[in-house]
Amino acid sequence: MDIRKLKVGVVGAGALGKFHSKFYTLSENADLVGIYDVNPESASKVAQEFNTKVFDKVKDLAEQCDALSVAVPAHKHFETAIPLLKMKKHLLMEKPLATEVKHGEKMVKLAEKNNLVLGVGHVERYNPILAHLEKCNSKTRFIEVHRLAPFPPPRPGLYPRGTEVGVVLDLMIHDLDIILQLVGVPVEKVDAVGMPILCKDEDIAHARIQFKNGCVANVTASRISQEYQRRFRVFQTDSYVTLDYAKKTGLTFSISDGKITSEPLPVNDHNALEVEIEDFISCASETARTGVVKNMKVTGRHGLEALKLAVKIIDKIKKYSEKYPLFKPVERK
């Protein structure tokens, strides 16, 4: 059996690209071939830290790799991914899959046509605190989510990290992906409101999502908060679960002998991104060996469904803002 390590590369040398490089370097199942970034200085710093090579062109890097992580700004995902998929390279795309549904659809179709692994970095799905929900078969009736963060620090010559898109595609999409997998039925109705504060697109947003089985999800995301918060609450037919993603803690409440009892959720702690990277390495390696695609926990199609819901929410926000003007955004210089 071929036990050759998977040859991998990283496109993008920002914060996420650096972490991808780190975990590829630590993995016993992959060899980090090199890294590419439009800013050679950024690429050089990451390459030096992880003892790898800087490539001047994405194509040159890809030619020496079996698989690549794409950790460039979201609005560059499509133009970066398509040539790599045409070269028949397995890809792990940072979220969101793309910024337009038509682009996401083309990426997924091309990956499927070429029998490629296309994973999407919805890393929260690898958060150890979510293991309880994955095993729970009770019918979910109501979900409430808050994901809040301070505004990202400035970057000379660049947008603050993540702000090339609005907060729905930047932060809320993590929770949309989880909700879609948890509920498991089509969306029936979406209402949403949002406001731009420091960017041209929404910096704070709230969505009410109703599913065809009657389940309702209220989701709030902000990147102008004074503090971090990542909380997910689920009301099911026989229990109530509250999770804190950041603290990796949770409680489950249930009725026993006419009383409400609670107990902490057991957590098998791990680094979610490291587990995601190993999942990608494993799936890409097996696919290369067998010729049959082994899907990651979060596939391109999962990422596409989350993108479709995110775009619906953004469209609702735009329509609401046109009817009820709330705030004039600060113009970017």
PADO-976853 format. One record per atom (N, C-alpha, C): residue in one letter; x, y, z. Coordinates in steps of 0.2 Angstrom, whole numbers, plus 5000, padded with zeros to 4 digits. Example, Ala and Ser with C-alpha at 12.3 -4.5 7.8 and 13.67 -1.06 7.14 Angstrom:
2
a|5066|4972|5039 .
a|5062|4978|5039 .
a|5066|4984|5039 .
s|5064|4989|5035 .
s|5068|4995|5036 .
s|5064|5000|5039 .
***
This chain:
333
m|5004|4994|5000 .
m|5000|5000|5000 .
m|5004|5006|5000 .
d|5002|5011|4996 .
d|5006|5017|4996 .
d|5005|5021|5002 .
i|5010|5023|5006 .
i|5010|5026|5012 .
i|5013|5033|5011 .
r|5014|5035|5005 .
r|5017|5042|5004 .
r|5013|5047|5007 .
k|5016|5052|5010 .
k|5013|5058|5014 .
k|5010|5062|5008 .
l|5004|5065|5010 .
l|5001|5070|5005 .
l|5005|5076|5005 .
k|5006|5078|4999 .
k|5010|5084|4997 .
k|5005|5090|4997 .
v|5006|5095|5002 .
v|5001|5100|5002 .
v|5004|5107|5002 .
g|5000|5112|5000 .
g|5002|5119|4999 .
g|4997|5123|5002 .
v|4999|5129|5004 .
v|4994|5134|5007 .
v|4994|5141|5003 .
v|4988|5143|5001 .
v|4988|5149|4997 .
v|4985|5154|5001 .
g|4989|5159|5003 .
g|4987|5164|5008 .
g|4991|5164|5014 .
a|4994|5169|5016 .
a|4999|5169|5022 .
a|4996|5174|5027 .
g|4990|5175|5028 .
g|4987|5179|5033 .
g|4986|5174|5039 .
a|4982|5177|5044 .
a|4982|5173|5050 .
a|4980|5166|5050 .
l|4975|5165|5045 .
l|4972|5158|5044 .
l|4977|5154|5040 .
g|4980|5157|5035 .
g|4985|5153|5031 .
g|4991|5151|5036 .
k|4993|5155|5041 .
k|4998|5153|5045 .
k|4996|5147|5049 .
f|4990|5147|5052 .
f|4988|5141|5056 .
f|4987|5135|5052 .
h|4985|5136|5046 .
h|4985|5130|5041 .
h|4992|5127|5040 .
s|4997|5132|5039 .
s|5004|5130|5038 .
s|5006|5126|5044 .
k|5005|5129|5050 .
k|5007|5126|5056 .
k|5005|5119|5057 .
f|4998|5117|5056 .
f|4996|5111|5057 .
f|4998|5106|5052 .
y|4999|5108|5046 .
y|5002|5104|5041 .
y|5009|5102|5043 .
t|5012|5106|5045 .
t|5019|5105|5048 .
t|5019|5100|5053 .
l|5014|5100|5058 .
l|5014|5096|5064 .
l|5011|5089|5062 .
s|5008|5088|5056 .
s|5005|5082|5054 .
s|5010|5077|5052 .
e|5009|5071|5054 .
e|5013|5065|5052 .
e|5011|5063|5046 .
n|5005|5065|5043 .
n|5003|5062|5037 .
n|5003|5067|5031 .
a|5007|5073|5032 .
a|5007|5077|5026 .
a|5014|5080|5026 .
d|5016|5083|5020 .
d|5022|5086|5019 .
d|5020|5093|5016 .
l|5022|5099|5020 .
l|5020|5105|5017 .
l|5026|5107|5012 .
v|5023|5108|5006 .
v|5028|5109|5000 .
v|5030|5117|5000 .
g|5025|5121|5002 .
g|5026|5128|5001 .
g|5020|5132|5002 .
i|5021|5139|5001 .
i|5016|5144|5002 .
i|5016|5149|4997 .
y|5010|5152|4996 .
y|5010|5158|4991 .
y|5006|5163|4994 .
d|5008|5169|4993 .
d|5003|5175|4995 .
d|5005|5181|4990 .
v|5000|5185|4989 .
v|5001|5191|4984 .
v|5006|5195|4987 .
n|5007|5195|4994 .
n|5012|5199|4997 .
n|5018|5194|4999 .
p|5024|5195|4995 .
p|5029|5190|4996 .
p|5032|5191|5003 .
e|5032|5197|5006 .
e|5035|5198|5013 .
e|5031|5194|5018 .
s|5024|5194|5017 .
s|5020|5190|5022 .
s|5021|5182|5021 .
a|5022|5180|5014 .
a|5023|5173|5013 .
a|5030|5171|5016 .
s|5035|5175|5015 .
s|5042|5174|5018 .
s|5042|5173|5025 .
k|5038|5177|5029 .
k|5038|5176|5036 .
k|5035|5170|5038 .
v|5030|5168|5035 .
v|5027|5161|5037 .
v|5031|5155|5035 .
a|5034|5156|5029 .
a|5039|5151|5026 .
a|5045|5150|5031 .
q|5047|5155|5033 .
q|5053|5155|5038 .
q|5051|5151|5044 .
e|5045|5153|5047 .
e|5043|5150|5053 .
e|5042|5143|5053 .
f|5040|5140|5047 .
f|5038|5133|5046 .
f|5043|5130|5041 .
n|5048|5133|5040 .
n|5054|5130|5036 .
n|5051|5127|5029 .
t|5048|5131|5026 .
t|5045|5129|5019 .
t|5047|5134|5014 .
k|5045|5133|5008 .
k|5047|5137|5002 .
k|5041|5142|5000 .
v|5043|5148|4998 .
v|5039|5153|4995 .
v|5039|5152|4987 .
f|5033|5152|4985 .
f|5032|5151|4978 .
f|5029|5158|4975 .
d|5031|5160|4969 .
d|5030|5166|4966 .
d|5023|5166|4962 .
k|5021|5160|4960 .
k|5014|5159|4957 .
k|5010|5153|4960 .
v|5004|5154|4961 .
v|5000|5148|4963 .
v|5000|5142|4959 .
k|5001|5143|4952 .
k|5001|5137|4948 .
k|5007|5133|4949 .
d|5013|5136|4950 .
d|5019|5133|4952 .
d|5019|5129|4958 .
l|5016|5132|4963 .
l|5015|5128|4970 .
l|5010|5122|4969 .
a|5005|5123|4965 .
a|5000|5118|4964 .
a|5003|5112|4960 .
e|5007|5113|4956 .
e|5010|5108|4952 .
e|5014|5103|4956 .
q|5016|5105|4962 .
q|5020|5101|4966 .
q|5016|5098|4972 .
c|5009|5099|4972 .
c|5005|5097|4977 .
c|5000|5092|4975 .
d|4997|5088|4980 .
d|4991|5084|4979 .
d|4985|5088|4981 .
a|4986|5093|4986 .
a|4980|5096|4989 .
a|4983|5103|4992 .
l|4978|5107|4992 .
l|4980|5114|4995 .
l|4974|5117|4999 .
s|4976|5121|5004 .
s|4972|5125|5008 .
s|4971|5132|5004 .
v|4965|5135|5004 .
v|4965|5141|5001 .
v|4962|5146|5007 .
a|4967|5151|5009 .
a|4965|5155|5014 .
a|4966|5162|5012 .
v|4963|5164|5006 .
v|4963|5171|5004 .
v|4957|5174|5006 .
p|4956|5181|5005 .
p|4950|5184|5006 .
p|4944|5181|5003 .
a|4938|5182|5006 .
a|4933|5178|5003 .
a|4931|5180|4996 .
h|4932|5186|4994 .
h|4930|5188|4987 .
h|4935|5186|4982 .
k|4940|5183|4984 .
k|4945|5180|4980 .
k|4944|5172|4979 .
h|4940|5169|4983 .
h|4939|5162|4983 .
h|4938|5159|4976 .
f|4933|5161|4973 .
f|4931|5158|4966 .
f|4937|5159|4961 .
e|4940|5165|4960 .
e|4945|5165|4955 .
e|4951|5161|4957 .
t|4952|5160|4964 .
t|4958|5156|4966 .
t|4957|5148|4965 .
a|4951|5146|4967 .
a|4949|5139|4967 .
a|4948|5136|4960 .
i|4945|5140|4955 .
i|4943|5137|4949 .
i|4949|5134|4945 .
p|4955|5138|4945 .
p|4961|5135|4941 .
p|4964|5129|4945 .
l|4963|5129|4951 .
l|4966|5123|4955 .
l|4962|5117|4954 .
l|4955|5118|4954 .
l|4951|5112|4953 .
l|4952|5110|4946 .
k|4953|5114|4941 .
k|4954|5112|4934 .
k|4961|5108|4934 .
m|4965|5109|4938 .
m|4972|5106|4939 .
m|4971|5099|4943 .
k|4965|5098|4945 .
k|4963|5092|4949 .
k|4966|5091|4955 .
k|4966|5097|4959 .
k|4969|5097|4966 .
k|4963|5097|4971 .
h|4964|5093|4976 .
h|4960|5093|4982 .
h|4960|5100|4986 .
l|4955|5102|4988 .
l|4955|5109|4991 .
l|4951|5109|4997 .
l|4954|5113|5002 .
l|4951|5115|5008 .
l|4950|5122|5008 .
m|4944|5125|5007 .
m|4943|5132|5006 .
m|4941|5135|5013 .
e|4944|5140|5015 .
e|4941|5143|5021 .
e|4934|5146|5019 .
k|4930|5147|5025 .
k|4923|5149|5024 .
k|4923|5156|5022 .
p|4918|5159|5019 .
p|4913|5155|5015 .
p|4916|5152|5009 .
l|4912|5147|5006 .
l|4914|5144|5000 .
l|4916|5149|4995 .
a|4911|5154|4994 .
a|4912|5159|4989 .
a|4907|5165|4992 .
t|4907|5170|4988 .
t|4903|5176|4990 .
t|4897|5176|4986 .
e|4896|5172|4980 .
e|4890|5172|4976 .
e|4888|5165|4975 .
v|4882|5164|4975 .
v|4879|5157|4974 .
v|4882|5154|4968 .
k|4881|5158|4962 .
k|4883|5155|4956 .
k|4890|5152|4956 .
h|4895|5156|4959 .
h|4902|5154|4960 .
h|4902|5148|4964 .
g|4899|5147|4970 .
g|4899|5141|4974 .
g|4897|5135|4970 .
e|4891|5136|4966 .
e|4889|5130|4962 .
e|4894|5128|4957 .
k|4897|5133|4954 .
k|4902|5131|4949 .
k|4908|5127|4952 .
m|4910|5129|4958 .
m|4916|5126|4962 .
m|4914|5119|4963 .
v|4908|5118|4966 .
v|4905|5111|4968 .
v|4905|5107|4962 .
k|4902|5109|4957 .
k|4901|5105|4951 .
k|4908|5103|4948 .
l|4912|5107|4948 .
l|4919|5105|4945 .
l|4923|5100|4949 .
a|4922|5101|4956 .
a|4925|5096|4961 .
a|4922|5089|4960 .
e|4916|5089|4959 .
e|4912|5083|4958 .
e|4914|5080|4952 .
k|4914|5084|4946 .
k|4916|5081|4940 .
k|4923|5078|4940 .
n|4928|5081|4944 .
n|4934|5079|4944 .
n|4936|5074|4949 .
n|4931|5072|4953 .
n|4932|5067|4959 .
n|4937|5070|4964 .
l|4935|5076|4966 .
l|4940|5079|4971 .
l|4937|5080|4977 .
v|4941|5080|4983 .
v|4938|5083|4989 .
v|4938|5090|4989 .
l|4932|5093|4991 .
l|4931|5100|4991 .
l|4928|5101|4998 .
g|4933|5103|5003 .
g|4930|5104|5010 .
g|4930|5112|5011 .
v|4926|5114|5016 .
v|4925|5121|5018 .
v|4926|5122|5025 .
g|4930|5127|5027 .
g|4932|5128|5033 .
g|4927|5131|5038 .
h|4922|5127|5039 .
h|4917|5129|5044 .
h|4919|5125|5051 .
v|4925|5128|5053 .
v|4929|5125|5059 .
v|4924|5124|5065 .
e|4919|5127|5066 .
e|4915|5126|5072 .
e|4912|5119|5072 .
r|4911|5116|5067 .
r|4908|5109|5066 .
r|4913|5104|5069 .
y|4919|5106|5070 .
y|4924|5102|5073 .
y|4925|5104|5081 .
n|4922|5109|5083 .
n|4922|5111|5090 .
n|4920|5105|5094 .
p|4924|5103|5099 .
p|4922|5097|5103 .
p|4915|5098|5107 .
i|4913|5104|5108 .
i|4907|5105|5112 .
i|4901|5103|5108 .
l|4902|5103|5101 .
l|4896|5101|5097 .
l|4895|5093|5096 .
a|4899|5089|5099 .
a|4898|5082|5099 .
a|4891|5080|5101 .
h|4889|5083|5107 .
h|4883|5081|5110 .
h|4877|5082|5105 .
l|4877|5088|5102 .
l|4871|5089|5097 .
l|4871|5084|5091 .
e|4877|5082|5089 .
e|4878|5077|5083 .
e|4875|5071|5085 .
k|4875|5069|5092 .
k|4872|5062|5094 .
k|4865|5063|5096 .
c|4863|5069|5097 .
c|4856|5070|5099 .
c|4851|5069|5094 .
n|4846|5064|5095 .
n|4841|5063|5090 .
n|4834|5066|5091 .
s|4834|5070|5097 .
s|4827|5073|5099 .
s|4826|5079|5093 .
k|4819|5080|5093 .
k|4817|5085|5088 .
k|4818|5092|5090 .
t|4822|5096|5086 .
t|4824|5103|5088 .
t|4818|5107|5086 .
r|4816|5112|5091 .
r|4810|5116|5090 .
r|4812|5123|5089 .
f|4817|5125|5093 .
f|4819|5132|5093 .
f|4827|5133|5095 .
i|4830|5137|5091 .
i|4837|5139|5092 .
i|4838|5146|5092 .
e|4843|5148|5097 .
e|4845|5155|5098 .
e|4852|5155|5098 .
v|4855|5159|5094 .
v|4862|5160|5093 .
v|4865|5167|5094 .
h|4870|5168|5097 .
h|4873|5175|5098 .
h|4881|5174|5096 .
r|4883|5177|5091 .
r|4890|5177|5089 .
r|4893|5184|5089 .
l|4896|5186|5094 .
l|4898|5193|5094 .
l|4906|5194|5094 .
a|4909|5199|5091 .
a|4916|5200|5091 .
a|4917|5208|5091 .
p|4923|5210|5093 .
p|4925|5217|5092 .
p|4927|5218|5084 .
f|4927|5224|5082 .
f|4929|5225|5075 .
f|4937|5223|5074 .
p|4938|5220|5069 .
p|4945|5218|5068 .
p|4950|5224|5067 .
p|4956|5223|5069 .
p|4961|5228|5069 .
p|4963|5230|5062 .
p|4965|5236|5061 .
p|4967|5239|5054 .
p|4973|5235|5051 .
r|4974|5234|5045 .
r|4979|5231|5041 .
r|4982|5236|5036 .
p|4988|5238|5036 .
p|4990|5243|5031 .
p|4989|5241|5024 .
g|4986|5245|5020 .
g|4984|5243|5013 .
g|4979|5238|5012 .
l|4976|5235|5017 .
l|4971|5230|5016 .
l|4965|5232|5021 .
y|4959|5229|5019 .
y|4953|5229|5023 .
y|4955|5225|5030 .
p|4952|5228|5035 .
p|4953|5224|5042 .
p|4950|5216|5040 .
r|4953|5211|5043 .
r|4952|5205|5041 .
r|4945|5203|5041 .
g|4942|5200|5036 .
g|4935|5198|5035 .
g|4931|5203|5033 .
t|4933|5209|5033 .
t|4928|5214|5031 .
t|4927|5216|5024 .
e|4930|5212|5020 .
e|4929|5212|5012 .
e|4921|5210|5011 .
v|4918|5207|5016 .
v|4911|5205|5016 .
v|4908|5207|5022 .
g|4901|5207|5022 .
g|4898|5209|5028 .
g|4898|5203|5033 .
v|4895|5205|5039 .
v|4896|5200|5045 .
v|4892|5194|5044 .
v|4887|5194|5039 .
v|4883|5187|5038 .
v|4888|5182|5035 .
l|4892|5184|5030 .
l|4897|5180|5027 .
l|4903|5179|5031 .
d|4905|5184|5035 .
d|4911|5184|5039 .
d|4910|5179|5046 .
l|4904|5180|5049 .
l|4904|5177|5056 .
l|4897|5173|5056 .
m|4891|5175|5054 .
m|4885|5172|5055 .
m|4885|5165|5051 .
i|4889|5165|5046 .
i|4888|5159|5041 .
i|4891|5152|5045 .
h|4895|5153|5050 .
h|4897|5147|5054 .
h|4891|5144|5057 .
d|4886|5148|5060 .
d|4881|5146|5064 .
d|4875|5143|5059 .
l|4875|5147|5053 .
l|4870|5144|5048 .
l|4871|5137|5046 .
d|4878|5136|5045 .
d|4880|5129|5043 .
d|4878|5124|5049 .
i|4879|5126|5055 .
i|4877|5121|5060 .
i|4870|5120|5061 .
i|4866|5126|5060 .
i|4859|5125|5061 .
i|4856|5121|5055 .
l|4858|5122|5049 .
l|4856|5118|5043 .
l|4857|5110|5045 .
q|4862|5109|5047 .
q|4864|5101|5048 .
q|4860|5099|5054 .
l|4859|5103|5059 .
l|4855|5101|5065 .
l|4848|5100|5064 .
v|4845|5105|5060 .
v|4837|5104|5059 .
v|4836|5099|5053 .
g|4840|5099|5048 .
g|4839|5094|5043 .
g|4833|5094|5038 .
v|4830|5100|5038 .
v|4824|5101|5033 .
v|4825|5107|5030 .
p|4821|5108|5024 .
p|4822|5115|5020 .
p|4819|5121|5024 .
v|4822|5126|5022 .
v|4820|5133|5025 .
v|4814|5135|5022 .
e|4809|5137|5026 .
e|4803|5140|5023 .
e|4802|5147|5022 .
k|4805|5151|5027 .
k|4804|5158|5027 .
k|4810|5161|5031 .
v|4813|5167|5028 .
v|4818|5171|5031 .
v|4816|5178|5032 .
d|4817|5181|5038 .
d|4817|5188|5039 .
d|4823|5190|5042 .
a|4825|5196|5041 .
a|4832|5199|5043 .
a|4832|5206|5043 .
v|4837|5209|5048 .
v|4838|5216|5048 .
v|4846|5216|5050 .
g|4849|5222|5047 .
g|4856|5223|5048 .
g|4858|5230|5047 .
m|4864|5232|5049 .
m|4866|5239|5049 .
m|4873|5239|5047 .
p|4876|5243|5042 .
p|4883|5245|5042 .
p|4885|5250|5047 .
i|4890|5249|5050 .
i|4893|5254|5055 .
i|4899|5257|5053 .
l|4904|5253|5052 .
l|4911|5255|5050 .
l|4913|5252|5043 .
c|4908|5248|5040 .
c|4910|5246|5033 .
c|4904|5247|5028 .
k|4905|5246|5022 .
k|4899|5247|5017 .
k|4894|5242|5018 .
d|4896|5236|5020 .
d|4891|5230|5021 .
d|4889|5230|5029 .
e|4884|5226|5030 .
e|4882|5225|5037 .
e|4887|5223|5042 .
d|4888|5226|5048 .
d|4892|5225|5053 .
d|4888|5221|5059 .
i|4882|5222|5059 .
i|4878|5218|5064 .
i|4872|5216|5060 .
a|4869|5210|5062 .
a|4864|5207|5058 .
a|4860|5202|5063 .
h|4853|5202|5062 .
h|4849|5197|5065 .
h|4845|5194|5060 .
a|4844|5187|5061 .
a|4840|5184|5056 .
a|4835|5179|5060 .
r|4829|5179|5057 .
r|4824|5174|5060 .
r|4823|5169|5054 .
i|4824|5163|5055 .
i|4824|5157|5050 .
i|4819|5152|5052 .
q|4814|5151|5048 .
q|4808|5146|5050 .
q|4809|5141|5045 .
f|4809|5135|5047 .
f|4810|5128|5043 .
f|4803|5125|5042 .
k|4803|5121|5037 .
k|4796|5118|5035 .
k|4793|5113|5041 .
n|4797|5111|5046 .
n|4795|5107|5051 .
n|4792|5111|5057 .
g|4793|5118|5056 .
g|4790|5122|5061 .
g|4796|5125|5066 .
c|4802|5122|5065 .
c|4807|5124|5069 .
c|4809|5132|5068 .
v|4811|5136|5073 .
v|4813|5143|5071 .
v|4820|5144|5074 .
a|4824|5147|5071 .
a|4831|5149|5073 .
a|4831|5157|5073 .
n|4833|5160|5079 .
n|4835|5167|5079 .
n|4843|5167|5080 .
v|4846|5171|5075 .
v|4853|5171|5075 .
v|4855|5178|5074 .
t|4860|5180|5079 .
t|4862|5187|5079 .
t|4870|5187|5078 .
a|4873|5191|5074 .
a|4880|5191|5073 .
a|4882|5199|5073 .
s|4888|5200|5076 .
s|4890|5207|5076 .
s|4898|5207|5077 .
r|4901|5211|5073 .
r|4908|5212|5073 .
r|4910|5219|5076 .
i|4905|5222|5080 .
i|4906|5229|5083 .
i|4905|5228|5090 .
s|4905|5222|5093 .
s|4904|5222|5100 .
s|4910|5223|5104 .
q|4909|5225|5111 .
q|4915|5226|5115 .
q|4918|5220|5118 .
e|4915|5214|5117 .
e|4917|5208|5119 .
e|4915|5202|5115 .
y|4919|5197|5116 .
y|4918|5191|5112 .
y|4912|5187|5115 .
q|4908|5184|5111 .
q|4903|5179|5113 .
q|4901|5174|5108 .
r|4901|5168|5109 .
r|4899|5163|5104 .
r|4895|5158|5108 .
r|4888|5159|5108 .
r|4884|5155|5112 .
r|4878|5152|5107 .
f|4876|5146|5109 .
f|4871|5142|5105 .
f|4867|5139|5109 .
r|4860|5140|5109 .
r|4855|5137|5113 .
r|4850|5133|5109 .
v|4849|5127|5111 .
v|4844|5123|5107 .
v|4838|5120|5112 .
f|4832|5122|5110 .
f|4826|5119|5114 .
f|4824|5113|5110 .
q|4824|5107|5113 .
q|4821|5101|5109 .
q|4815|5098|5113 .
t|4812|5093|5110 .
t|4806|5091|5113 .
t|4807|5088|5120 .
d|4813|5086|5122 .
d|4814|5083|5128 .
d|4820|5086|5132 .
s|4823|5091|5129 .
s|4828|5094|5133 .
s|4830|5101|5130 .
y|4834|5104|5134 .
y|4837|5111|5132 .
y|4844|5111|5133 .
v|4848|5113|5128 .
v|4855|5112|5128 .
v|4858|5119|5127 .
t|4862|5122|5131 .
t|4866|5128|5130 .
t|4873|5127|5129 .
l|4876|5130|5124 .
l|4883|5128|5123 .
l|4887|5135|5122 .
d|4893|5135|5125 .
d|4898|5141|5124 .
d|4904|5138|5120 .
y|4904|5140|5113 .
y|4909|5138|5109 .
y|4916|5140|5111 .
a|4916|5146|5114 .
a|4923|5149|5115 .
a|4926|5146|5122 .
k|4922|5145|5127 .
k|4924|5141|5133 .
k|4924|5134|5132 .
k|4921|5131|5127 .
k|4920|5124|5126 .
k|4917|5121|5132 .
t|4911|5124|5134 .
t|4907|5121|5140 .
t|4900|5121|5138 .
g|4896|5117|5141 .
g|4889|5116|5140 .
g|4885|5113|5145 .
l|4879|5114|5145 .
l|4874|5111|5150 .
l|4868|5108|5146 .
t|4866|5103|5149 .
t|4859|5100|5146 .
t|4854|5100|5151 .
f|4848|5102|5150 .
f|4843|5102|5155 .
f|4837|5097|5152 .
s|4835|5093|5157 .
s|4830|5088|5155 .
s|4825|5088|5161 .
i|4819|5085|5159 .
i|4814|5084|5164 .
i|4814|5077|5167 .
s|4815|5076|5174 .
s|4815|5070|5177 .
s|4811|5070|5183 .
d|4806|5065|5184 .
d|4801|5065|5189 .
d|4798|5072|5191 .
g|4796|5075|5185 .
g|4792|5081|5186 .
g|4797|5087|5188 .
k|4803|5086|5188 .
k|4808|5092|5189 .
k|4813|5093|5184 .
i|4815|5099|5183 .
i|4820|5100|5178 .
i|4827|5099|5181 .
t|4831|5095|5178 .
t|4838|5094|5181 .
t|4843|5096|5175 .
s|4849|5097|5178 .
s|4854|5099|5173 .
s|4861|5095|5174 .
e|4865|5095|5169 .
e|4871|5091|5170 .
e|4876|5094|5165 .
p|4882|5095|5167 .
p|4887|5098|5162 .
p|4888|5092|5156 .
l|4890|5095|5150 .
l|4891|5091|5145 .
l|4899|5089|5145 .
p|4900|5082|5144 .
p|4907|5080|5144 .
p|4910|5082|5137 .
v|4917|5085|5138 .
v|4920|5087|5132 .
v|4927|5084|5131 .
n|4928|5081|5126 .
n|4934|5078|5124 .
n|4938|5084|5120 .
d|4942|5088|5124 .
d|4945|5094|5121 .
d|4950|5092|5116 .
h|4950|5097|5111 .
h|4955|5097|5105 .
h|4955|5103|5102 .
n|4960|5104|5097 .
n|4960|5110|5093 .
n|4956|5109|5087 .
a|4951|5113|5086 .
a|4946|5111|5081 .
a|4949|5112|5074 .
l|4953|5117|5073 .
l|4957|5118|5066 .
l|4961|5112|5065 .
e|4965|5110|5070 .
e|4970|5104|5069 .
e|4966|5098|5067 .
v|4960|5097|5070 .
v|4956|5091|5068 .
v|4953|5092|5061 .
e|4951|5098|5059 .
e|4949|5099|5053 .
e|4954|5098|5047 .
i|4960|5100|5049 .
i|4966|5099|5044 .
i|4967|5091|5043 .
e|4967|5088|5049 .
e|4968|5080|5048 .
e|4963|5077|5044 .
d|4957|5079|5045 .
d|4951|5077|5041 .
d|4952|5078|5034 .
f|4954|5084|5032 .
f|4956|5085|5025 .
f|4961|5081|5022 .
i|4967|5080|5026 .
i|4972|5076|5024 .
i|4970|5069|5023 .
s|4966|5066|5028 .
s|4964|5059|5028 .
s|4960|5058|5021 .
c|4955|5062|5020 .
c|4950|5062|5015 .
c|4954|5062|5008 .
a|4958|5067|5008 .
a|4962|5068|5001 .
a|4966|5062|5000 .
s|4970|5060|5005 .
s|4974|5054|5004 .
s|4970|5048|5002 .
e|4965|5047|5005 .
e|4961|5041|5003 .
e|4958|5041|4996 .
t|4956|5047|4995 .
t|4953|5048|4988 .
t|4958|5048|4983 .
a|4964|5050|4984 .
a|4970|5049|4979 .
a|4971|5042|4978 .
r|4971|5038|4984 .
r|4973|5031|4984 .
r|4968|5027|4980 .
t|4961|5028|4981 .
t|4956|5024|4979 .
t|4953|5026|4973 .
g|4953|5033|4971 .
g|4949|5036|4966 .
g|4942|5037|4967 .
v|4940|5035|4974 .
v|4933|5036|4976 .
v|4933|5042|4981 .
v|4929|5047|4980 .
v|4929|5053|4984 .
v|4927|5051|4991 .
k|4931|5053|4996 .
k|4929|5052|5003 .
k|4928|5059|5006 .
n|4922|5060|5008 .
n|4920|5067|5010 .
n|4922|5069|5017 .
m|4924|5075|5018 .
m|4925|5078|5024 .
m|4919|5079|5028 .
k|4919|5081|5034 .
k|4913|5082|5038 .
k|4909|5088|5035 .
v|4913|5093|5033 .
v|4910|5099|5029 .
v|4912|5099|5022 .
t|4907|5097|5018 .
t|4909|5096|5011 .
t|4907|5103|5007 .
g|4909|5103|5001 .
g|4907|5109|4997 .
g|4900|5110|4996 .
r|4896|5105|4996 .
r|4889|5105|4996 .
r|4886|5108|5002 .
h|4889|5106|5008 .
h|4887|5109|5014 .
h|4888|5117|5014 .
g|4894|5118|5012 .
g|4896|5125|5011 .
g|4892|5129|5007 .
l|4890|5126|5001 .
l|4885|5129|4997 .
l|4878|5131|5000 .
e|4876|5126|5003 .
e|4869|5127|5007 .
e|4870|5132|5012 .
a|4875|5133|5015 .
a|4876|5138|5020 .
a|4876|5145|5017 .
l|4880|5145|5011 .
l|4880|5151|5007 .
l|4874|5153|5004 .
k|4870|5149|5002 .
k|4863|5150|4999 .
k|4859|5154|5005 .
l|4859|5151|5011 .
l|4855|5154|5016 .
l|4858|5161|5018 .
a|4864|5161|5018 .
a|4867|5168|5020 .
a|4865|5173|5015 .
v|4865|5171|5008 .
v|4863|5176|5003 .
v|4856|5178|5004 .
k|4852|5173|5006 .
k|4845|5175|5007 .
k|4844|5180|5012 .
i|4848|5179|5018 .
i|4848|5184|5023 .
i|4850|5191|5021 .
i|4856|5191|5017 .
i|4859|5197|5015 .
i|4854|5201|5011 .
d|4850|5197|5006 .
d|4845|5200|5002 .
d|4839|5203|5006 .
k|4837|5200|5011 .
k|4832|5202|5016 .
k|4834|5209|5019 .
i|4841|5209|5022 .
i|4843|5215|5025 .
i|4843|5221|5020 .
k|4845|5220|5014 .
k|4845|5225|5009 .
k|4838|5228|5008 .
k|4834|5223|5007 .
k|4827|5225|5006 .
k|4824|5229|5012 .
y|4825|5227|5018 .
y|4823|5230|5024 .
y|4826|5237|5024 .
s|4833|5238|5023 .
s|4836|5244|5023 .
s|4834|5249|5018 .
e|4832|5246|5012 .
e|4829|5251|5007 .
e|4822|5254|5009 .
k|4818|5250|5013 .
k|4812|5252|5015 .
k|4812|5256|5021 .
y|4817|5254|5026 .
y|4818|5258|5032 .
y|4825|5260|5033 .
p|4827|5265|5030 .
p|4834|5267|5030 .
p|4836|5268|5038 .
l|4841|5265|5040 .
l|4843|5265|5047 .
l|4850|5269|5048 .
f|4854|5269|5044 .
f|4861|5272|5045 .
f|4865|5272|5039 .
k|4868|5278|5038 .
k|4873|5279|5033 .
k|4880|5277|5034 .
p|4882|5272|5030 .
p|4889|5269|5032 .
p|4894|5274|5031 .
v|4900|5273|5035 .
v|4906|5277|5034 .
v|4909|5275|5027 .
e|4911|5280|5023 .
e|4914|5278|5016 .
e|4921|5276|5017 .
r|4923|5271|5014 .
r|4930|5269|5014 .
r|4934|5274|5010 .
k|4940|5275|5013 .
k|4945|5279|5009 .
k|4949|5275|5005 .
***
